[in-house]
Amino acid sequence: MRTQRRSARLQAGYTLVELAFAGGLLGSLSAVAGLMWVDSLSTVSAVETDNAGIAQARYAMERLAREIRQVKWGTTGSAYCITTFTSSQLVYRRTSNGSSYDPTCGTGDLLVTVALSGSAVNLAYSASPAASSNIAADVNSFALSYLDSSLTVTNSAASIRYVQITLTMKPASGQTTTLRTLVALRNTYL
């Protein structure tokens, strides 16, 4: 009886088949976990790229809206100092920083140009020295619409009261982002 217990204790352990099965199972679980980890890293990278693209588009829209809102109200009291308004370009005058308001278009003003140039939207000032900056890159489309007080599209500079901006951007490795905003022009004269 004593020898049976002793031989049972000596035979206790794992067989080669059990070890091979456990190793295969552990390897399979490791491979699945590794694939899940790699997939989650690529998802995080894609989300970060998309968020960066959306943030750039939002910045561009906020900056353009803030700049366009400063269009100067003109001498006659019935029109803004807008010199060019097309679907891809807006040229207008605004009062220079630090200058007192003069209702005459062109007196003490900055000439501001918002324009699509290739795949970028640029903002340029006529100040001395002149300055220009790229507001948005990777632009697929950029459109400006000019609306009157009843929110109807107008072709008359005298009746422009709102500017609608539509911006579509697609970074090289990101998702397409389209934003639209309606900018109410300030009437600083009245």
Helices and strands as residue ranges (DSSP letters): H 2-11, H 16-68, E 82-85, E 89-95, E 109-117, E 120-125, E 131-136, E 139-147, G 157-159, E 162-169, E 177-184
